[in-house]
Amino acid sequence: MSFHDAVTSSTTPNNNYNDKQVAVSCLKWKTITMLVNFIVIFNLYHWIIIAPLSQDVLEMANKDPIDIISVPFPMDKLQLFILSSIASTFLFIMIYNTMEHTYISTTTSSPYLPLQNVYDLMKHIFAGGLLLFGIAILTGASPRWFSIKKEGGSEEEGTVYHTFLATMYMSAIMFGPSFQSTNTSGAVVLQQQQAQHDVDGKGGGRLTSSSYPHYYCIEWINQSIVFVTIIVSTPCMILLILDWGIQNQRWPVPLLLGSTVGHFVGMVVGIVFGWGDLILSLASRNRSRQTADRMSVGDDIKYS
């Protein structure tokens, strides 16, 4: 159900809950935190991934394309990029969840527990990363483990660890935005409101998630990021079977590239549709209220 359907289907406003204000505020903070986080990730990608690859173009100019592709991206730089990107994503997800809890604090008595939410977010991303890692291994997208002799006799780390780090990054930017803290989840809010609803003896049956429409416009962004990231990342794996010998073919750069581009495209699509749905919904609600007001005035005149 879209936010438009949720708003127009809701006929009884909840006490202490201004769904219009909450929807606009939460979507605003979701948009801000997602955009700022992507700017941080893009700059990290440019300086830690693209810059070294650009330097390697000159150093590997005389190498065979197959030899270029077989050299994985340096582990030290990969670790720096992954840890920095995940830390940035963690930070902005927690900022959004804190702001969301602030806006809906009148609807739930649950205290906000930052440390518990950080732990839950870590489990959320780690579980998604393990799923993506398993898929990469089973489908053969990840190259087999091997060690590469470098000049001076040192060895380069195997590519399975490269794959593990890359899938954790993909999980963070793909599944991380959909994380909802236990204090602001729709299920918790609805359970508490239903209990109060029953105590007050208001009747009218069970409350539904349509009573809290801000979750629907946020889901535009969350779901768009997941689906578009998958769609964009899949064709990027084609780089692994080509013999072009370009730096972007070095593992796990194709996975990082597809994830980053897919995240950006999905974020933009979700923001556009989320705000569009919100604007149309509020306009439709205003028209409905104006119609109801005119009918009410007409009834007053008729029976006066």
C-alpha positions, 0 to 999 in steps of 0.5 A, spaced: 500 500 500 502 506 498 502 512 502 497 515 498 492 509 499 494 509 506 492 516 507 486 516 503 483 510 507 484 513 514 478 516 516 479 516 524 485 520 526 489 518 532 490 522 538 497 525 539 499 523 532 499 528 526 500 523 521 502 529 516 507 532 520 510 526 522 510 524 514 513 530 512 519 530 517 521 523 517 521 523 509 525 530 510 530 527 515 530 520 511 532 524 504 537 528 508 541 523 511 541 518 505 544 524 500 549 526 505 551 519 506 552 517 499 556 524 498 561 521 503 561 514 500 562 517 493 568 521 496 571 515 499 570 511 493 573 516 489 579 517 493 580 510 496 578 506 490 578 510 483 585 514 485 589 507 486 586 504 480 588 510 476 595 510 478 595 502 476 593 503 469 600 506 468 604 501 472 600 495 468 600 498 461 605 493 459 601 487 462 597 482 459 589 483 460 588 477 463 594 478 468 591 485 470 584 482 471 587 476 475 590 481 480 585 483 486 584 490 489 589 491 494 587 489 501 589 494 505 585 499 501 579 495 500 579 494 508 579 502 509 574 503 504 569 498 507 570 500 514 569 507 512 563 506 508 560 502 513 561 507 519 558 512 515 552 508 513 551 506 521 552 513 523 546 516 518 542 510 519 542 512 527 541 519 526 535 518 522 532 513 527 533 518 533 530 523 529 524 518 527 523 516 534 523 524 536 517 525 531 513 519 533 515 519 541 508 521 543 505 514 540 510 510 544 512 509 551 518 505 549 525 508 551 530 510 545 536 505 546 542 507 542 546 501 544 541 496 543 539 499 536 547 499 534 547 492 536 541 490 532 543 494 526 550 490 526 546 483 526 541 486 520 547 488 516 551 482 518 546 477 516 544 480 509 552 480 508 552 473 509 546 471 505 550 475 499 556 472 500 553 465 500 550 467 493 556 470 491 560 463 492 554 459 490 553 462 483 561 463 482 561 470 482 567 470 487 573 468 484 576 462 487 581 463 493 588 464 491 595 467 493 599 472 488 606 472 489 608 480 488 615 483 487 619 482 493 616 475 495 610 477 499 603 474 497 597 478 496 591 476 500 586 471 497 579 473 493 574 470 498 576 475 503 575 480 498 568 477 497 566 477 504 568 484 505 565 487 498 558 483 500 558 486 507 559 493 504 553 491 499 549 489 505 550 495 509 548 500 503 542 495 500 539 493 507 541 498 512 537 503 510 531 499 511 533 498 518 527 500 523 529 501 531 525 496 535 523 503 539 520 506 532 518 500 528 510 500 526 509 493 530 511 496 536 507 503 535 501 499 533 501 494 539 501 500 544 496 504 540 491 498 540 492 497 547 490 504 549 485 503 543 482 497 547 482 500 554 479 506 552 473 502 549 473 506 542 471 500 538 471 500 531 475 494 530 483 493 529 488 499 528 492 498 521 498 500 519 494 505 515 494 509 521 501 510 521 502 513 513 509 515 514 512 508 514 509 508 507 513 513 504 519 511 507 518 504 504 519 507 497 526 509 498 528 502 502 525 498 497 527 502 491 534 501 494 534 494 495 531 492 488 535 497 484 541 495 487 540 488 485 538 490 478 544 494 477 549 489 480 548 483 476 550 486 469 556 489 473 558 481 474 559 481 466 566 485 467 569 478 470 568 474 464 571 480 459 578 480 457 578 487 456 584 488 462 581 494 465 582 496 472 574 496 474 575 488 472 579 487 478 576 483 484 571 486 487 571 492 484 565 490 479 561 488 485 563 495 489 561 499 482 555 495 481 553 496 489 554 504 489 551 505 482 545 501 484 544 504 491 545 511 488 539 510 482 535 506 487 535 512 492 534 517 487 528 513 484 525 512 492 526 519 494 522 522 487 516 517 488 516 518 496 515 525 495 511 525 489 506 520 493 506 524 499 505 531 495 499 527 491 496 524 498 496 531 501 493 534 496 487 529 495 486 529 503 485 537 502 480 536 497 476 531 501 476 535 507 474 541 503 468 537 500 466 534 507 466 541 509 461 543 504 457 538 505 457 539 512 455 546 511 449 544 506 446 539 512 447 545 517 443 550 512 438 544 510 436 542 518 436 549 521 
